Amino acid sequence: HMIYHTANVIRGSERLFVITDMPFMSYANTDQALHNAARLMAEGGAQMVKLEGGAELVELISALTRRGIPVCGHLGLLPQSVHKLGGYLVQGREQSAADKILQDAISLEKAGADMLVLECVPAALAKIISEALTIPVIGIGAGAGVDGQVLVLHDMIGMTHEFNPRFLRRYMNLYEDMTKAIGQYVDDVKSVDFPNDKEQY
């Protein structure tokens, strides 16, 4: 599925740098990771792959990058491990957890990671990590002290309405507009107002 989705994004983009998330358990070991990452790049057209995890991925990331596969690491809140983490919770609040995330970040860079995503970590920790690394650090709910920001499109334009993390800024309220429009359409069909004379052949 990710190969298919990546290929569609590539076809629809001319200037974008396309990073594809490797799906859950698609990189459980080095051989599997190499095979799947190569497919994402060769068949899907991805220009980089993203993996979730810390120091336990060092050998795997090293193997990928030695073979010319650009890698983006992902630390902090790991959506693929959310059940193990106990939910969508801010990571790295306690000093020991913050220290581990920092050491993981340094390990990933040393292993050859070309970029790092930090998700849902305190802004002060994200700034420390960003300053400690030479690779770009991109934040999602990680404050302003990083090199770039992620804001999911569906959240940004307000298609979702129940998801309300602190870091989310909505630039539109599309959920209300869509709900109103669909409701009006249903009413117009029921009242035989749609289609009217001008909307028929």
C-alpha positions as a Markdown table, in Angstrom:
| # | Residue | x | y | z |
|---|---|---|---|---|
| 1 | His | 0.0 | 0.0 | 0.0 |
| 2 | Met | 2.8 | 2.5 | 0.9 |
| 3 | Ile | 4.5 | 1.8 | -2.5 |
| 4 | Tyr | 1.2 | 2.6 | -4.3 |
| 5 | His | 0.6 | 5.8 | -2.2 |
| 6 | Thr | 4.2 | 6.9 | -2.6 |
| 7 | Ala | 4.0 | 6.5 | -6.4 |
| 8 | Asn | 0.8 | 8.6 | -6.5 |
| 9 | Val | 2.5 | 11.4 | -4.5 |
| 10 | Ile | 5.5 | 11.3 | -6.7 |
| 11 | Arg | 3.3 | 11.6 | -9.9 |
| 12 | Gly | 1.6 | 14.6 | -8.4 |
| 13 | Ser | 4.7 | 16.5 | -7.3 |
| 14 | Glu | 7.5 | 18.2 | -9.2 |
| 15 | Arg | 9.5 | 19.9 | -6.5 |
| 16 | Leu | 8.8 | 18.0 | -3.3 |
| 17 | Phe | 11.2 | 15.9 | -1.4 |
| 18 | Val | 9.2 | 12.7 | -0.7 |
| 19 | Ile | 9.8 | 10.8 | 2.5 |
| 20 | Thr | 7.8 | 7.5 | 3.1 |
| 21 | Asp | 7.0 | 6.0 | 6.5 |
| 22 | Met | 8.0 | 2.4 | 6.6 |
| 23 | Pro | 4.9 | 0.6 | 7.9 |
| 24 | Phe | 4.6 | -1.2 | 11.3 |
| 25 | Met | 6.9 | -4.3 | 11.4 |
| 26 | Ser | 8.2 | -3.8 | 7.9 |
| 27 | Tyr | 11.7 | -3.3 | 9.3 |
| 28 | Ala | 11.7 | -5.9 | 12.1 |
| 29 | Asn | 15.2 | -7.1 | 11.0 |
| 30 | Thr | 17.9 | -5.8 | 8.7 |
| 31 | Asp | 17.2 | -8.0 | 5.7 |
| 32 | Gln | 13.5 | -7.2 | 5.8 |
| 33 | Ala | 14.3 | -3.4 | 6.1 |
| 34 | Leu | 16.7 | -3.5 | 3.2 |
| 35 | His | 14.2 | -5.3 | 1.0 |
| 36 | Asn | 11.2 | -3.1 | 1.9 |
| 37 | Ala | 13.1 | 0.2 | 1.8 |
| 38 | Ala | 14.5 | -0.7 | -1.6 |
| 39 | Arg | 11.0 | -1.4 | -2.9 |
| 40 | Leu | 9.7 | 1.9 | -1.5 |
| 41 | Met | 12.5 | 3.7 | -3.4 |
| 42 | Ala | 12.7 | 1.7 | -6.6 |
| 43 | Glu | 9.0 | 1.0 | -7.1 |
| 44 | Gly | 7.4 | 3.9 | -5.2 |
| 45 | Gly | 9.9 | 6.5 | -6.0 |
| 46 | Ala | 10.5 | 7.6 | -2.4 |
| 47 | Gln | 13.6 | 9.7 | -1.8 |
| 48 | Met | 14.0 | 8.8 | 1.8 |
| 49 | Val | 12.4 | 6.3 | 4.3 |
| 50 | Lys | 11.4 | 7.0 | 7.8 |
| 51 | Leu | 11.7 | 4.6 | 10.7 |
| 52 | Glu | 10.5 | 4.9 | 14.3 |
| 53 | Gly | 12.8 | 4.0 | 17.2 |
| 54 | Gly | 16.0 | 4.7 | 19.0 |
| 55 | Ala | 19.4 | 3.1 | 19.6 |
| 56 | Glu | 17.9 | -0.4 | 18.8 |
| 57 | Leu | 17.8 | 0.7 | 15.1 |
| 58 | Val | 21.5 | 1.8 | 14.9 |
| 59 | Glu | 22.7 | -1.4 | 13.1 |
| 60 | Leu | 19.7 | -1.3 | 10.8 |
| 61 | Ile | 20.1 | 2.4 | 9.9 |
| 62 | Ser | 23.8 | 1.9 | 9.3 |
| 63 | Ala | 23.0 | -1.0 | 6.9 |
| 64 | Leu | 20.5 | 1.1 | 5.0 |
| 65 | Thr | 22.6 | 4.2 | 4.6 |
| 66 | Arg | 25.7 | 2.2 | 3.6 |
| 67 | Arg | 23.7 | 1.0 | 0.7 |
| 68 | Gly | 22.6 | 4.5 | -0.4 |
| 69 | Ile | 19.2 | 4.6 | 1.2 |
| 70 | Pro | 18.6 | 7.9 | 2.9 |
| 71 | Val | 17.0 | 7.5 | 6.4 |
| 72 | Cys | 14.9 | 9.8 | 8.6 |
| 73 | Gly | 14.7 | 8.8 | 12.2 |
| 74 | His | 11.7 | 9.4 | 14.5 |
| 75 | Leu | 11.8 | 9.8 | 18.2 |
| 76 | Gly | 9.5 | 10.9 | 21.0 |
| 77 | Leu | 6.0 | 9.8 | 20.5 |
| 78 | Leu | 6.1 | 6.8 | 18.2 |
| 79 | Pro | 2.7 | 6.3 | 16.6 |
| 80 | Gln | 3.5 | 2.7 | 15.7 |
| 81 | Ser | 4.2 | 1.9 | 19.3 |
| 82 | Val | 1.4 | 4.0 | 20.9 |
| 83 | His | -0.1 | 1.0 | 22.6 |
| 84 | Lys | 3.2 | 0.2 | 24.3 |
| 85 | Leu | 3.6 | 3.8 | 25.3 |
| 86 | Gly | 0.2 | 3.9 | 26.9 |
| 87 | Gly | -1.4 | 6.3 | 24.5 |
| 88 | Tyr | -0.7 | 9.6 | 22.7 |
| 89 | Leu | 1.3 | 11.1 | 25.5 |
| 90 | Val | 4.1 | 13.7 | 25.6 |
| 91 | Gln | 7.5 | 11.9 | 25.8 |
| 92 | Gly | 10.6 | 13.0 | 27.6 |
| 93 | Arg | 9.1 | 14.9 | 30.5 |
| 94 | Glu | 11.2 | 13.1 | 33.1 |
| 95 | Gln | 15.0 | 13.7 | 33.1 |
| 96 | Ser | 15.8 | 10.0 | 32.5 |
| 97 | Ala | 13.4 | 9.8 | 29.5 |
| 98 | Ala | 14.8 | 13.1 | 28.1 |
| 99 | Asp | 18.3 | 11.8 | 28.5 |
| 100 | Lys | 17.4 | 8.6 | 26.6 |
| 101 | Ile | 15.8 | 10.5 | 23.7 |
| 102 | Leu | 18.9 | 12.8 | 23.4 |
| 103 | Gln | 21.3 | 9.8 | 23.4 |
| 104 | Asp | 19.0 | 8.0 | 20.9 |
| 105 | Ala | 19.1 | 11.0 | 18.6 |
| 106 | Ile | 22.9 | 11.2 | 18.8 |
| 107 | Ser | 23.1 | 7.4 | 18.1 |
| 108 | Leu | 20.8 | 7.7 | 15.0 |
| 109 | Glu | 22.9 | 10.5 | 13.6 |
| 110 | Lys | 26.1 | 8.6 | 14.1 |
| 111 | Ala | 24.5 | 5.6 | 12.4 |
| 112 | Gly | 24.0 | 7.7 | 9.3 |
| 113 | Ala | 20.5 | 9.1 | 9.7 |
| 114 | Asp | 20.1 | 12.1 | 7.4 |
| 115 | Met | 17.2 | 13.7 | 9.3 |
| 116 | Leu | 15.2 | 13.3 | 12.5 |
| 117 | Val | 11.5 | 13.8 | 13.4 |
| 118 | Leu | 10.8 | 14.7 | 17.1 |
| 119 | Glu | 7.1 | 14.2 | 18.0 |
| 120 | Cys | 5.4 | 15.4 | 21.2 |
| 121 | Val | 8.4 | 16.2 | 23.3 |
| 122 | Pro | 9.0 | 19.3 | 25.5 |
| 123 | Ala | 10.2 | 22.3 | 23.5 |
| 124 | Ala | 13.3 | 22.7 | 25.7 |
| 125 | Leu | 14.4 | 19.1 | 25.0 |
| 126 | Ala | 13.8 | 19.4 | 21.3 |
| 127 | Lys | 16.0 | 22.6 | 21.2 |
| 128 | Ile | 18.8 | 20.7 | 23.0 |
| 129 | Ile | 18.6 | 17.9 | 20.6 |
| 130 | Ser | 18.5 | 20.2 | 17.6 |
| 131 | Glu | 21.6 | 22.0 | 18.8 |
| 132 | Ala | 23.4 | 18.7 | 19.5 |
| 133 | Leu | 22.9 | 17.3 | 16.0 |
| 134 | Thr | 24.2 | 18.5 | 12.6 |
| 135 | Ile | 21.3 | 16.9 | 10.7 |
| 136 | Pro | 17.9 | 18.7 | 10.3 |
| 137 | Val | 15.5 | 18.1 | 13.1 |
| 138 | Ile | 11.8 | 18.4 | 12.2 |
| 139 | Gly | 9.2 | 18.9 | 15.0 |
| 140 | Ile | 5.6 | 17.9 | 15.4 |
| 141 | Gly | 4.5 | 19.2 | 18.8 |
| 142 | Ala | 8.2 | 19.8 | 19.7 |
| 143 | Gly | 8.3 | 23.6 | 19.9 |
| 144 | Ala | 10.0 | 26.3 | 17.8 |
| 145 | Gly | 13.6 | 25.4 | 18.5 |
| 146 | Val | 13.9 | 22.9 | 15.7 |
| 147 | Asp | 14.8 | 23.2 | 12.0 |
| 148 | Gly | 11.3 | 22.6 | 10.6 |
| 149 | Gln | 7.7 | 21.9 | 11.4 |
| 150 | Val | 5.1 | 19.2 | 10.6 |
| 151 | Leu | 1.4 | 19.9 | 10.8 |
| 152 | Val | -0.9 | 17.2 | 9.3 |
| 153 | Leu | -3.0 | 18.7 | 6.5 |
| 154 | His | -6.3 | 17.1 | 7.7 |
| 155 | Asp | -5.8 | 18.7 | 11.1 |
| 156 | Met | -4.6 | 22.0 | 9.8 |
| 157 | Ile | -7.7 | 22.6 | 7.6 |
| 158 | Gly | -10.1 | 21.3 | 10.3 |
| 159 | Met | -11.3 | 18.1 | 8.7 |
| 160 | Thr | -10.8 | 16.5 | 12.1 |
| 161 | His | -12.6 | 18.0 | 15.1 |
| 162 | Glu | -12.1 | 15.6 | 18.0 |
| 163 | Phe | -8.3 | 15.6 | 17.8 |
| 164 | Asn | -7.1 | 18.6 | 19.8 |
| 165 | Pro | -3.5 | 18.4 | 20.9 |
| 166 | Arg | -1.9 | 21.6 | 22.2 |
| 167 | Phe | 0.4 | 21.9 | 19.2 |
| 168 | Leu | -2.5 | 21.9 | 16.6 |
| 169 | Arg | -3.3 | 25.2 | 15.0 |
| 170 | Arg | -6.4 | 25.0 | 12.7 |
| 171 | Tyr | -6.3 | 27.4 | 9.7 |
| 172 | Met | -9.8 | 26.4 | 8.6 |
| 173 | Asn | -12.8 | 24.8 | 10.0 |
| 174 | Leu | -13.6 | 22.4 | 7.1 |
| 175 | Tyr | -15.4 | 19.9 | 9.3 |
| 176 | Glu | -18.2 | 22.4 | 10.1 |
| 177 | Asp | -18.4 | 23.6 | 6.4 |
| 178 | Met | -18.5 | 20.0 | 5.1 |
| 179 | Thr | -21.1 | 18.9 | 7.7 |
| 180 | Lys | -23.3 | 21.9 | 6.8 |
| 181 | Ala | -22.9 | 21.4 | 3.0 |
| 182 | Ile | -23.7 | 17.7 | 3.2 |
| 183 | Gly | -26.7 | 18.4 | 5.4 |
| 184 | Gln | -28.0 | 21.0 | 2.9 |
| 185 | Tyr | -27.5 | 18.6 | 0.0 |
| 186 | Val | -29.5 | 15.9 | 1.8 |
| 187 | Asp | -32.3 | 18.4 | 2.5 |
| 188 | Asp | -32.3 | 19.6 | -1.1 |
| 189 | Val | -32.6 | 16.1 | -2.5 |
| 190 | Lys | -35.4 | 15.2 | -0.1 |
| 191 | Ser | -37.3 | 18.4 | -1.0 |
| 192 | Val | -36.7 | 17.7 | -4.7 |
| 193 | Asp | -34.9 | 21.1 | -5.0 |
| 194 | Phe | -31.8 | 19.3 | -6.3 |
| 195 | Pro | -31.4 | 19.0 | -9.2 |
| 196 | Asn | -33.4 | 22.0 | -10.4 |
| 197 | Asp | -34.2 | 22.9 | -14.0 |
| 198 | Lys | -30.8 | 24.5 | -14.6 |
| 199 | Glu | -29.0 | 21.4 | -13.3 |
| 200 | Gln | -30.5 | 19.0 | -15.8 |
| 201 | Tyr | -29.9 | 18.2 | -19.5 |
